[in-house]
């Protein structure tokens, strides 16, 4: 069913909305990583560790609550933020290594 003309109009419209949201999510993630890159530089400059388990735990708790309010599975939200945080910490570790 690769011919869009053969698909119901509502399905095509909904898929277009999904595509737009996917693009927005990627742009938001790119902006988030620009900010966390700077955070990593500040941490490295001040000799702070790449990870902050206390902050991460508070963020997970906060985002799980937001997920519940948004009718989103909080376990999924936690997995999603853990994936992002792991990548951020990896970046921070690399930055710390560059600062010796």
Biopython code that builds the backbone (N, CA, C, O; Angstrom):
import numpy as np
from Bio.PDB.StructureBuilder import StructureBuilder

atoms = [
    (1, "UNK", "N", (0.823, -1.202, 0.000)),
    (1, "UNK", "CA", (0.000, 0.000, 0.000)),
    (1, "UNK", "C", (0.861, 1.257, 0.000)),
    (1, "UNK", "O", (0.639, 2.157, 0.810)),
    (2, "UNK", "N", (1.827, 1.328, -0.887)),
    (2, "UNK", "CA", (2.689, 2.497, -0.928)),
    (2, "UNK", "C", (2.058, 3.658, -1.685)),
    (2, "UNK", "O", (2.587, 4.769, -1.653)),
    (3, "UNK", "N", (0.944, 3.427, -2.361)),
    (3, "UNK", "CA", (0.261, 4.483, -3.099)),
    (3, "UNK", "C", (-0.628, 5.260, -2.136)),
    (3, "UNK", "O", (-1.655, 4.744, -1.695)),
    (4, "UNK", "N", (-0.238, 6.527, -1.794)),
    (4, "UNK", "CA", (-1.048, 7.314, -0.853)),
    (4, "UNK", "C", (-2.487, 7.508, -1.320)),
    (4, "UNK", "O", (-3.386, 7.689, -0.499)),
    (5, "UNK", "N", (-2.709, 7.472, -2.629)),
    (5, "UNK", "CA", (-4.068, 7.637, -3.146)),
    (5, "UNK", "C", (-4.978, 6.471, -2.788)),
    (5, "UNK", "O", (-6.202, 6.604, -2.814)),
    (6, "UNK", "N", (-4.384, 5.330, -2.453)),
    (6, "UNK", "CA", (-5.164, 4.143, -2.115)),
    (6, "UNK", "C", (-5.499, 4.087, -0.624)),
    (6, "UNK", "O", (-6.254, 3.219, -0.188)),
    (7, "UNK", "N", (-4.941, 5.006, 0.149)),
    (7, "UNK", "CA", (-5.164, 5.006, 1.593)),
    (7, "UNK", "C", (-6.316, 5.932, 1.969)),
    (7, "UNK", "O", (-6.567, 6.930, 1.293)),
    (8, "UNK", "N", (-7.004, 5.599, 3.040)),
    (8, "UNK", "CA", (-8.057, 6.504, 3.512)),
    (8, "UNK", "C", (-7.473, 7.890, 3.817)),
    (8, "UNK", "O", (-6.372, 8.003, 4.357)),
    (9, "UNK", "N", (-8.211, 8.920, 3.471)),
    (9, "UNK", "CA", (-7.769, 10.307, 3.649)),
    (9, "UNK", "C", (-7.377, 10.605, 5.096)),
    (9, "UNK", "O", (-6.388, 11.293, 5.347)),
    (10, "UNK", "N", (-8.154, 10.084, 6.042)),
    (10, "UNK", "CA", (-7.852, 10.345, 7.453)),
    (10, "UNK", "C", (-6.504, 9.735, 7.838)),
    (10, "UNK", "O", (-5.746, 10.346, 8.592)),
    (11, "UNK", "N", (-6.196, 8.548, 7.335)),
    (11, "UNK", "CA", (-4.928, 7.901, 7.630)),
    (11, "UNK", "C", (-3.763, 8.732, 7.092)),
    (11, "UNK", "O", (-2.757, 8.911, 7.779)),
    (12, "UNK", "N", (-3.893, 9.231, 5.887)),
    (12, "UNK", "CA", (-2.855, 10.075, 5.284)),
    (12, "UNK", "C", (-2.673, 11.338, 6.116)),
    (12, "UNK", "O", (-1.544, 11.757, 6.368)),
    (13, "UNK", "N", (-3.772, 11.944, 6.543)),
    (13, "UNK", "CA", (-3.719, 13.160, 7.349)),
    (13, "UNK", "C", (-3.054, 12.895, 8.699)),
    (13, "UNK", "O", (-2.208, 13.669, 9.146)),
    (14, "UNK", "N", (-3.442, 11.801, 9.336)),
    (14, "UNK", "CA", (-2.858, 11.465, 10.637)),
    (14, "UNK", "C", (-1.372, 11.169, 10.511)),
    (14, "UNK", "O", (-0.583, 11.585, 11.360)),
    (15, "UNK", "N", (-0.987, 10.465, 9.475)),
    (15, "UNK", "CA", (0.430, 10.181, 9.262)),
    (15, "UNK", "C", (1.215, 11.466, 9.032)),
    (15, "UNK", "O", (2.352, 11.592, 9.486)),
    (16, "UNK", "N", (0.617, 12.408, 8.336)),
    (16, "UNK", "CA", (1.269, 13.707, 8.134)),
    (16, "UNK", "C", (1.492, 14.418, 9.466)),
    (16, "UNK", "O", (2.542, 15.019, 9.692)),
    (17, "UNK", "N", (0.499, 14.344, 10.337)),
    (17, "UNK", "CA", (0.641, 14.938, 11.676)),
    (17, "UNK", "C", (1.738, 14.244, 12.471)),
    (17, "UNK", "O", (2.522, 14.897, 13.160)),
    (18, "UNK", "N", (1.793, 12.918, 12.374)),
    (18, "UNK", "CA", (2.845, 12.161, 13.059)),
    (18, "UNK", "C", (4.216, 12.578, 12.528)),
    (18, "UNK", "O", (5.152, 12.779, 13.303)),
    (19, "UNK", "N", (4.330, 12.706, 11.219)),
    (19, "UNK", "CA", (5.605, 13.117, 10.615)),
    (19, "UNK", "C", (6.028, 14.495, 11.131)),
    (19, "UNK", "O", (7.205, 14.720, 11.417)),
    (20, "UNK", "N", (5.072, 15.410, 11.247)),
    (20, "UNK", "CA", (5.375, 16.743, 11.759)),
    (20, "UNK", "C", (5.830, 16.687, 13.213)),
    (20, "UNK", "O", (6.772, 17.380, 13.598)),
    (21, "UNK", "N", (5.164, 15.863, 14.020)),
    (21, "UNK", "CA", (5.552, 15.733, 15.424)),
    (21, "UNK", "C", (6.930, 15.097, 15.553)),
    (21, "UNK", "O", (7.725, 15.509, 16.398)),
    (22, "UNK", "N", (7.223, 14.088, 14.717)),
    (22, "UNK", "CA", (8.546, 13.467, 14.744)),
    (22, "UNK", "C", (9.625, 14.505, 14.447)),
    (22, "UNK", "O", (10.660, 14.541, 15.113)),
    (23, "UNK", "N", (9.381, 15.338, 13.455)),
    (23, "UNK", "CA", (10.345, 16.383, 13.112)),
    (23, "UNK", "C", (10.511, 17.360, 14.283)),
    (23, "UNK", "O", (11.630, 17.752, 14.612)),
    (24, "UNK", "N", (9.402, 17.747, 14.905)),
    (24, "UNK", "CA", (9.473, 18.661, 16.050)),
    (24, "UNK", "C", (10.246, 18.029, 17.206)),
    (24, "UNK", "O", (11.049, 18.697, 17.857)),
    (25, "UNK", "N", (10.006, 16.741, 17.460)),
    (25, "UNK", "CA", (10.742, 16.049, 18.531)),
    (25, "UNK", "C", (12.239, 16.052, 18.257)),
    (25, "UNK", "O", (13.032, 16.294, 19.167)),
    (26, "UNK", "N", (12.633, 15.788, 17.022)),
    (26, "UNK", "CA", (14.052, 15.784, 16.687)),
    (26, "UNK", "C", (14.673, 17.161, 16.867)),
    (26, "UNK", "O", (15.796, 17.283, 17.356)),
    (27, "UNK", "N", (13.949, 18.188, 16.475)),
    (27, "UNK", "CA", (14.463, 19.552, 16.656)),
    (27, "UNK", "C", (14.578, 19.896, 18.138)),
    (27, "UNK", "O", (15.545, 20.536, 18.552)),
    (28, "UNK", "N", (13.605, 19.479, 18.933)),
    (28, "UNK", "CA", (13.673, 19.704, 20.381)),
    (28, "UNK", "C", (14.853, 18.960, 20.995)),
    (28, "UNK", "O", (15.567, 19.506, 21.836)),
    (29, "UNK", "N", (15.057, 17.717, 20.576)),
    (29, "UNK", "CA", (16.202, 16.963, 21.087)),
    (29, "UNK", "C", (17.520, 17.632, 20.697)),
    (29, "UNK", "O", (18.448, 17.693, 21.504)),
    (30, "UNK", "N", (17.605, 18.125, 19.482)),
    (30, "UNK", "CA", (18.824, 18.816, 19.047)),
    (30, "UNK", "C", (19.084, 20.034, 19.931)),
    (30, "UNK", "O", (20.219, 20.265, 20.348)),
    (31, "UNK", "N", (18.049, 20.807, 20.218)),
    (31, "UNK", "CA", (18.206, 21.970, 21.098)),
    (31, "UNK", "C", (18.594, 21.544, 22.502)),
    (31, "UNK", "O", (19.437, 22.176, 23.138)),
    (32, "UNK", "N", (17.978, 20.470, 22.986)),
    (32, "UNK", "CA", (18.299, 19.972, 24.324)),
    (32, "UNK", "C", (19.769, 19.582, 24.398)),
    (32, "UNK", "O", (20.448, 19.901, 25.375)),
    (33, "UNK", "N", (20.268, 18.890, 23.367)),
    (33, "UNK", "CA", (21.662, 18.469, 23.370)),
    (33, "UNK", "C", (22.624, 19.640, 23.233)),
    (33, "UNK", "O", (23.735, 19.576, 23.758)),
    (34, "UNK", "N", (22.236, 20.699, 22.550)),
    (34, "UNK", "CA", (23.074, 21.901, 22.515)),
    (34, "UNK", "C", (23.246, 22.454, 23.928)),
    (34, "UNK", "O", (24.346, 22.842, 24.321)),
    (35, "UNK", "N", (22.160, 22.487, 24.680)),
    (35, "UNK", "CA", (22.202, 23.007, 26.049)),
    (35, "UNK", "C", (23.008, 22.079, 26.947)),
    (35, "UNK", "O", (23.839, 22.539, 27.731)),
    (36, "UNK", "N", (22.768, 20.770, 26.839)),
    (36, "UNK", "CA", (23.495, 19.844, 27.713)),
    (36, "UNK", "C", (24.977, 19.792, 27.349)),
    (36, "UNK", "O", (25.809, 19.479, 28.200)),
    (37, "UNK", "N", (25.314, 20.093, 26.106)),
    (37, "UNK", "CA", (26.728, 20.180, 25.723)),
    (37, "UNK", "C", (27.394, 21.299, 26.526)),
    (37, "UNK", "O", (28.502, 21.132, 27.036)),
    (38, "UNK", "N", (26.722, 22.420, 26.630)),
    (38, "UNK", "CA", (27.265, 23.544, 27.407)),
    (38, "UNK", "C", (27.337, 23.174, 28.888)),
    (38, "UNK", "O", (28.303, 23.523, 29.567)),
    (39, "UNK", "N", (26.327, 22.475, 29.389)),
    (39, "UNK", "CA", (26.352, 22.013, 30.779)),
    (39, "UNK", "C", (27.585, 21.144, 31.004)),
    (39, "UNK", "O", (28.260, 21.282, 32.024)),
    (40, "UNK", "N", (27.885, 20.257, 30.067)),
    (40, "UNK", "CA", (29.062, 19.403, 30.178)),
    (40, "UNK", "C", (30.348, 20.203, 30.226)),
    (40, "UNK", "O", (31.266, 19.863, 30.973)),
    (41, "UNK", "N", (30.422, 21.268, 29.431)),
    (41, "UNK", "CA", (31.604, 22.135, 29.447)),
    (41, "UNK", "C", (31.762, 22.822, 30.801)),
    (41, "UNK", "O", (32.868, 22.913, 31.333)),
    (42, "UNK", "N", (30.658, 23.300, 31.350)),
    (42, "UNK", "CA", (30.695, 23.956, 32.666)),
    (42, "UNK", "C", (31.115, 22.953, 33.735)),
    (42, "UNK", "O", (31.952, 23.262, 34.583)),
    (43, "UNK", "N", (30.539, 21.762, 33.699)),
    (43, "UNK", "CA", (30.914, 20.731, 34.673)),
    (43, "UNK", "C", (32.403, 20.429, 34.588)),
    (43, "UNK", "O", (33.085, 20.360, 35.611)),
    (44, "UNK", "N", (32.908, 20.249, 33.370)),
    (44, "UNK", "CA", (34.321, 19.919, 33.193)),
    (44, "UNK", "C", (35.215, 21.051, 33.698)),
    (44, "UNK", "O", (36.228, 20.800, 34.351)),
    (45, "UNK", "N", (34.847, 22.274, 33.401)),
    (45, "UNK", "CA", (35.630, 23.433, 33.834)),
    (45, "UNK", "C", (35.713, 23.524, 35.352)),
    (45, "UNK", "O", (36.733, 23.938, 35.902)),
    (46, "UNK", "N", (34.638, 23.137, 36.021)),
    (46, "UNK", "CA", (34.576, 23.237, 37.479)),
    (46, "UNK", "C", (34.878, 21.919, 38.193)),
    (46, "UNK", "O", (34.703, 21.811, 39.407)),
    (47, "UNK", "N", (35.329, 20.924, 37.439)),
    (47, "UNK", "CA", (35.699, 19.645, 38.031)),
    (47, "UNK", "C", (34.535, 18.855, 38.601)),
    (47, "UNK", "O", (34.707, 18.051, 39.517)),
    (48, "UNK", "N", (33.349, 19.089, 38.052)),
    (48, "UNK", "CA", (32.164, 18.360, 38.516)),
    (48, "UNK", "C", (32.034, 17.046, 37.742)),
    (48, "UNK", "O", (32.471, 16.962, 36.594)),
    (49, "UNK", "N", (31.443, 16.032, 38.351)),
    (49, "UNK", "CA", (31.309, 14.739, 37.662)),
    (49, "UNK", "C", (30.326, 14.835, 36.486)),
    (49, "UNK", "O", (29.400, 15.646, 36.506)),
    (50, "UNK", "N", (30.539, 13.996, 35.464)),
    (50, "UNK", "CA", (29.651, 14.006, 34.291)),
    (50, "UNK", "C", (28.203, 13.668, 34.630)),
    (50, "UNK", "O", (27.287, 14.201, 34.005)),
    (51, "UNK", "N", (27.982, 12.802, 35.599)),
    (51, "UNK", "CA", (26.625, 12.390, 35.974)),
    (51, "UNK", "C", (26.252, 13.007, 37.310)),
    (51, "UNK", "O", (27.111, 13.278, 38.149)),
    (52, "UNK", "N", (24.958, 13.223, 37.493)),
    (52, "UNK", "CA", (24.422, 13.741, 38.755)),
    (52, "UNK", "C", (23.227, 12.858, 39.121)),
    (52, "UNK", "O", (22.084, 13.199, 38.815)),
    (53, "UNK", "N", (23.492, 11.722, 39.776)),
    (53, "UNK", "CA", (22.421, 10.765, 40.068)),
    (53, "UNK", "C", (21.248, 11.354, 40.851)),
    (53, "UNK", "O", (20.105, 10.953, 40.632)),
    (54, "UNK", "N", (21.505, 12.282, 41.744)),
    (54, "UNK", "CA", (20.412, 12.904, 42.499)),
    (54, "UNK", "C", (19.474, 13.679, 41.596)),
    (54, "UNK", "O", (18.254, 13.541, 41.684)),
    (55, "UNK", "N", (20.055, 14.497, 40.724)),
    (55, "UNK", "CA", (19.228, 15.262, 39.777)),
    (55, "UNK", "C", (18.491, 14.321, 38.834)),
    (55, "UNK", "O", (17.314, 14.526, 38.535)),
    (56, "UNK", "N", (19.185, 13.292, 38.371)),
    (56, "UNK", "CA", (18.554, 12.345, 37.457)),
    (56, "UNK", "C", (17.349, 11.678, 38.119)),
    (56, "UNK", "O", (16.307, 11.512, 37.484)),
    (57, "UNK", "N", (17.483, 11.299, 39.374)),
    (57, "UNK", "CA", (16.369, 10.664, 40.097)),
    (57, "UNK", "C", (15.195, 11.629, 40.247)),
    (57, "UNK", "O", (14.038, 11.240, 40.093)),
    (58, "UNK", "N", (15.507, 12.894, 40.550)),
    (58, "UNK", "CA", (14.423, 13.894, 40.674)),
    (58, "UNK", "C", (13.731, 14.117, 39.334)),
    (58, "UNK", "O", (12.510, 14.258, 39.278)),
    (59, "UNK", "N", (14.511, 14.148, 38.258)),
    (59, "UNK", "CA", (13.937, 14.335, 36.929)),
    (59, "UNK", "C", (13.037, 13.160, 36.556)),
    (59, "UNK", "O", (11.950, 13.355, 36.011)),
    (60, "UNK", "N", (13.484, 11.950, 36.848)),
    (60, "UNK", "CA", (12.674, 10.771, 36.537)),
    (60, "UNK", "C", (11.365, 10.831, 37.305)),
    (60, "UNK", "O", (10.299, 10.576, 36.744)),
    (61, "UNK", "N", (11.439, 11.162, 38.575)),
    (61, "UNK", "CA", (10.212, 11.270, 39.382)),
    (61, "UNK", "C", (9.269, 12.320, 38.808)),
    (61, "UNK", "O", (8.066, 12.088, 38.686)),
    (62, "UNK", "N", (9.825, 13.479, 38.456)),
    (62, "UNK", "CA", (9.018, 14.570, 37.890)),
    (62, "UNK", "C", (8.400, 14.161, 36.554)),
    (62, "UNK", "O", (7.218, 14.410, 36.315)),
    (63, "UNK", "N", (9.186, 13.541, 35.691)),
    (63, "UNK", "CA", (8.682, 13.170, 34.372)),
    (63, "UNK", "C", (7.693, 12.012, 34.434)),
    (63, "UNK", "O", (6.776, 11.943, 33.616)),
    (64, "UNK", "N", (7.862, 11.109, 35.381)),
    (64, "UNK", "CA", (6.864, 10.044, 35.561)),
    (64, "UNK", "C", (5.519, 10.661, 35.950)),
    (64, "UNK", "O", (4.475, 10.244, 35.449)),
    (65, "UNK", "N", (5.545, 11.658, 36.847)),
    (65, "UNK", "CA", (4.297, 12.323, 37.256)),
    (65, "UNK", "C", (3.679, 13.060, 36.068)),
    (65, "UNK", "O", (2.465, 13.009, 35.870)),
    (66, "UNK", "N", (4.508, 13.745, 35.279)),
    (66, "UNK", "CA", (3.988, 14.433, 34.092)),
    (66, "UNK", "C", (3.392, 13.438, 33.099)),
    (66, "UNK", "O", (2.373, 13.719, 32.468)),
    (67, "UNK", "N", (4.022, 12.287, 32.964)),
    (67, "UNK", "CA", (3.509, 11.265, 32.055)),
    (67, "UNK", "C", (2.124, 10.803, 32.492)),
    (67, "UNK", "O", (1.225, 10.645, 31.666)),
    (68, "UNK", "N", (1.956, 10.586, 33.795)),
    (68, "UNK", "CA", (0.648, 10.167, 34.309)),
    (68, "UNK", "C", (-0.396, 11.233, 33.974)),
    (68, "UNK", "O", (-1.493, 10.909, 33.520)),
    (69, "UNK", "N", (-0.052, 12.503, 34.200)),
    (69, "UNK", "CA", (-0.988, 13.608, 33.896)),
    (69, "UNK", "C", (-1.328, 13.649, 32.411)),
    (69, "UNK", "O", (-2.437, 14.031, 32.038)),
    (70, "UNK", "N", (-0.380, 13.259, 31.566)),
    (70, "UNK", "CA", (-0.581, 13.314, 30.117)),
    (70, "UNK", "C", (-1.148, 12.009, 29.557)),
    (70, "UNK", "O", (-1.249, 11.848, 28.341)),
    (71, "UNK", "N", (-1.517, 11.081, 30.438)),
    (71, "UNK", "CA", (-2.015, 9.766, 30.007)),
    (71, "UNK", "C", (-0.997, 9.011, 29.153)),
    (71, "UNK", "O", (-1.346, 8.349, 28.176)),
    (72, "UNK", "N", (0.264, 9.130, 29.548)),
    (72, "UNK", "CA", (1.350, 8.407, 28.898)),
    (72, "UNK", "C", (1.905, 7.412, 29.911)),
    (72, "UNK", "O", (1.989, 7.719, 31.100)),
    (73, "UNK", "N", (2.273, 6.259, 29.461)),
    (73, "UNK", "CA", (2.818, 5.228, 30.341)),
    (73, "UNK", "C", (4.072, 5.764, 31.031)),
    (73, "UNK", "O", (5.050, 6.077, 30.352)),
    (74, "UNK", "N", (4.072, 5.879, 32.364)),
    (74, "UNK", "CA", (5.238, 6.417, 33.067)),
    (74, "UNK", "C", (6.474, 5.538, 32.911)),
    (74, "UNK", "O", (7.593, 6.050, 32.951)),
    (75, "UNK", "N", (6.304, 4.239, 32.737)),
    (75, "UNK", "CA", (7.453, 3.367, 32.502)),
    (75, "UNK", "C", (8.119, 3.709, 31.170)),
    (75, "UNK", "O", (9.346, 3.728, 31.067)),
    (76, "UNK", "N", (7.303, 3.977, 30.156)),
    (76, "UNK", "CA", (7.846, 4.396, 28.862)),
    (76, "UNK", "C", (8.577, 5.720, 29.005)),
    (76, "UNK", "O", (9.677, 5.883, 28.477)),
    (77, "UNK", "N", (7.973, 6.672, 29.718)),
    (77, "UNK", "CA", (8.603, 7.980, 29.912)),
    (77, "UNK", "C", (9.951, 7.828, 30.605)),
    (77, "UNK", "O", (10.918, 8.499, 30.247)),
    (78, "UNK", "N", (10.012, 6.945, 31.598)),
    (78, "UNK", "CA", (11.277, 6.721, 32.318)),
    (78, "UNK", "C", (12.326, 6.104, 31.394)),
    (78, "UNK", "O", (13.488, 6.510, 31.422)),
    (79, "UNK", "N", (11.933, 5.140, 30.586)),
    (79, "UNK", "CA", (12.872, 4.531, 29.639)),
    (79, "UNK", "C", (13.392, 5.574, 28.654)),
    (79, "UNK", "O", (14.576, 5.601, 28.319)),
    (80, "UNK", "N", (12.491, 6.421, 28.204)),
    (80, "UNK", "CA", (12.851, 7.466, 27.234)),
    (80, "UNK", "C", (13.859, 8.433, 27.837)),
    (80, "UNK", "O", (14.876, 8.733, 27.213)),
    (81, "UNK", "N", (13.588, 8.927, 29.049)),
    (81, "UNK", "CA", (14.502, 9.892, 29.660)),
    (81, "UNK", "C", (15.818, 9.220, 30.038)),
    (81, "UNK", "O", (16.875, 9.844, 29.948)),
    (82, "UNK", "N", (15.768, 7.962, 30.457)),
    (82, "UNK", "CA", (17.014, 7.250, 30.766)),
    (82, "UNK", "C", (17.895, 7.120, 29.526)),
    (82, "UNK", "O", (19.117, 7.238, 29.615)),
    (83, "UNK", "N", (17.286, 6.879, 28.384)),
    (83, "UNK", "CA", (18.019, 6.784, 27.128)),
    (83, "UNK", "C", (18.708, 8.114, 26.819)),
    (83, "UNK", "O", (19.882, 8.144, 26.450)),
    (84, "UNK", "N", (17.971, 9.203, 26.974)),
    (84, "UNK", "CA", (18.519, 10.536, 26.706)),
    (84, "UNK", "C", (19.628, 10.867, 27.701)),
    (84, "UNK", "O", (20.695, 11.338, 27.307)),
    (85, "UNK", "N", (19.381, 10.623, 28.985)),
    (85, "UNK", "CA", (20.367, 10.940, 30.012)),
    (85, "UNK", "C", (21.651, 10.135, 29.794)),
    (85, "UNK", "O", (22.746, 10.667, 29.976)),
    (86, "UNK", "N", (21.535, 8.880, 29.412)),
    (86, "UNK", "CA", (22.725, 8.063, 29.154)),
    (86, "UNK", "C", (23.575, 8.685, 28.045)),
    (86, "UNK", "O", (24.802, 8.693, 28.133)),
    (87, "UNK", "N", (22.938, 9.195, 27.027)),
    (87, "UNK", "CA", (23.656, 9.841, 25.931)),
    (87, "UNK", "C", (24.292, 11.144, 26.411)),
    (87, "UNK", "O", (25.427, 11.449, 26.046)),
    (88, "UNK", "N", (23.578, 11.905, 27.214)),
    (88, "UNK", "CA", (24.118, 13.151, 27.759)),
    (88, "UNK", "C", (25.350, 12.856, 28.617)),
    (88, "UNK", "O", (26.375, 13.525, 28.484)),
    (89, "UNK", "N", (25.250, 11.865, 29.488)),
    (89, "UNK", "CA", (26.381, 11.519, 30.354)),
    (89, "UNK", "C", (27.572, 11.078, 29.498)),
    (89, "UNK", "O", (28.715, 11.417, 29.805)),
    (90, "UNK", "N", (27.313, 10.340, 28.451)),
    (90, "UNK", "CA", (28.387, 9.924, 27.546)),
    (90, "UNK", "C", (29.086, 11.151, 26.956)),
    (90, "UNK", "O", (30.314, 11.199, 26.883)),
    (91, "UNK", "N", (28.294, 12.142, 26.537)),
    (91, "UNK", "CA", (28.864, 13.389, 26.017)),
    (91, "UNK", "C", (29.668, 14.106, 27.103)),
    (91, "UNK", "O", (30.762, 14.604, 26.839)),
    (92, "UNK", "N", (29.133, 14.158, 28.309)),
    (92, "UNK", "CA", (29.819, 14.846, 29.411)),
    (92, "UNK", "C", (31.125, 14.152, 29.756)),
    (92, "UNK", "O", (32.112, 14.815, 30.073)),
    (93, "UNK", "N", (31.144, 12.842, 29.699)),
    (93, "UNK", "CA", (32.379, 12.097, 29.957)),
    (93, "UNK", "C", (33.431, 12.433, 28.892)),
    (93, "UNK", "O", (34.608, 12.600, 29.212)),
    (94, "UNK", "N", (33.012, 12.530, 27.647)),
    (94, "UNK", "CA", (33.936, 12.882, 26.566)),
    (94, "UNK", "C", (34.475, 14.294, 26.759)),
    (94, "UNK", "O", (35.666, 14.536, 26.568)),
    (95, "UNK", "N", (33.615, 15.212, 27.132)),
    (95, "UNK", "CA", (34.052, 16.597, 27.371)),
    (95, "UNK", "C", (35.030, 16.638, 28.531)),
    (95, "UNK", "O", (36.056, 17.315, 28.456)),
    (96, "UNK", "N", (34.720, 15.915, 29.611)),
    (96, "UNK", "CA", (35.618, 15.873, 30.771)),
    (96, "UNK", "C", (36.975, 15.324, 30.361)),
    (96, "UNK", "O", (38.009, 15.811, 30.818)),
    (97, "UNK", "N", (36.976, 14.310, 29.497)),
    (97, "UNK", "CA", (38.242, 13.759, 29.014)),
    (97, "UNK", "C", (39.047, 14.761, 28.216)),
    (97, "UNK", "O", (40.277, 14.760, 28.274)),
    (98, "UNK", "N", (38.373, 15.609, 27.477)),
    (98, "UNK", "CA", (39.055, 16.646, 26.683)),
    (98, "UNK", "C", (39.683, 17.709, 27.595)),
    (98, "UNK", "O", (40.693, 18.322, 27.249)),
    (99, "UNK", "N", (39.061, 17.915, 28.771)),
    (99, "UNK", "CA", (39.569, 18.925, 29.709)),
    (99, "UNK", "C", (40.633, 18.375, 30.647)),
    (99, "UNK", "O", (41.190, 19.094, 31.476)),
    (100, "UNK", "N", (40.906, 17.061, 30.492)),
    (100, "UNK", "CA", (41.959, 16.408, 31.262)),
    (100, "UNK", "C", (41.696, 16.370, 32.722)),
    (100, "UNK", "O", (42.510, 15.845, 33.482)),
]
sb = StructureBuilder()
sb.init_structure("model")
sb.init_model(0)
sb.init_chain("A")
sb.init_seg("    ")
for serial, (resi, resn, name, xyz) in enumerate(atoms, 1):
    if name == "N":
        sb.init_residue(resn, " ", resi, " ")
    sb.init_atom(name, np.array(xyz, "f"), 0.0, 1.0, " ", f" {name:<3s}", serial, name[0])
structure = sb.get_structure()
